[in-house]
């Protein structure tokens, strides 16, 4: 079980770094807001993070 937790944590860190590399600090803020909103079960906070990420994705495409 600890190995699975380490693998998941490593993947989350890699994903976070990829977001920051591609979208800069705003992408990192959006990802953090989405993550915090999901963990806190706060739909407004997670929605704000999701909307910012979608806007960044639409802008780069």
Order of alpha helices (4+ residues) and beta strands (2+ residues): alpha-alpha
